[in-house]
Amino acid sequence: MNNTIAVTVLVENTARDRGLMGEHGLAYYVQAGGRTLLFDTGQTSLIIQNARRLGIELSGLDAVALSHGHYDHTGGLHAVLGIARDAELYTHPAACARRFARNPDGTTRDVGIGRESLDSIQARPERIHETTTATEVAQGVFLTGEIPRATDFEDVGGPFVLDRRGLEADPIVDDQALFFDTADGVAVLLGCAHAGIVNTLRHIRQLTGGRPIHSVLGGMHLLAAGPERMNRTVEALRGEKVRRLGPAHCTGMAATSRLWHEFPQACTVCAVGSRFTFER
C-alpha cells in the first residue's frame, strides 16, 4: 500500500512557476492510497490548463470534494466533470443554494455556484454524496462536514447573504475542510475557513481523538480580521504547535504577513504549483 499522500495546488491567487496561472480561487489535487481527488475546482476552467502544465491527468479522478458553494471554489466544476465523468462528488447540500455578498454601497452581487457547474451537479444525482457530517472521501482522507462555531472571537459572518436584497444572513453552514492523519500529525486543507480557522482545527482535533495538528494549508479568511482576532488566532495556532502553515487565497495580505512574521519556520508558499508530501 502506498503510504504517501501528495497534495498539489492547481488553483490559487498566485502561481510559482513559468506557464502556470493564478486566479482568485482555490483547488488542490490529492493522491492518496491509489485514489486521486480534487478538493475544490477554482473559479474557471483554468484548473484544466494548470493541471496539464503540471503533467496531471484529471480524466481518471475518483472524486471531487467541495469546501463550500462559492463561485471561486466551484467555477471549474463543470469543466472537470466534463472530462472526469466517473468521479464521485462530495458536497454539503447547502452548497447549491443561491447566495450573494453585500457591496459597500448596499447593493449585492452573486457569489454562489455558477449555472454550468450547478447543471453538472444536477445531471449526476447518482454520484452525489452529501457531507453534513465527517465523511471519508478516500482511504484515510476525510471531509469535516459542518463545523461548530464555538469561539467568541472569530467573525464567521461578514457580508454574505442568501437573498438579493441583502437581508437574510448566510451562515455558510456548508463550509468544511479536508483532513488526513500522517506520521507527524494531522494535515488540514482549508477552502476558505468561513467557520473560523480555530473552530475548524478544534473540530478536527475532536474528530481525530486529539491528534496533533501538523500542517494547515489554504484559505483562512482573515482578510478583515481585527487586532483581537488576529492576536487570538496566532495564540491558538501557537498552542496547536502547527509545524507547517501555508496561508493562501482569502487569508489576506496583512494576515499572511503577520503569520509569516509569527511563524517564520513553519510558514511556506502555497501557490499554484506548490506540492506537499506526507508520510502516513
Buried (B, 14 or more C-beta within 10 A) or exposed (E): EEEEBBBBBBBBBBBBEEEBEBBBBBBBBBBBBEBBBBBBBBBBBBBBBBBEBBEBEBEEBBBBBBBBBBBBBBBBBBBBBBBBEEBBBBBBEBBBBBBBBBEEEEEBEEBBBBEBBBEBBEEBEEBBBBBBEBBEBBBBBBBBBBBEBEBEBBEBEBBBBBEEEBEEEBBBBBBBBBBBBBEBBBBBBBBBBBBBBBBBBBBBBEBBEEBBBBBBBBBBBBBEBEEEBBBBBBEBBEEBEBBBBBBBBBBBEEBBEBBBEBBEEBBBBBBBBBEBEBEB
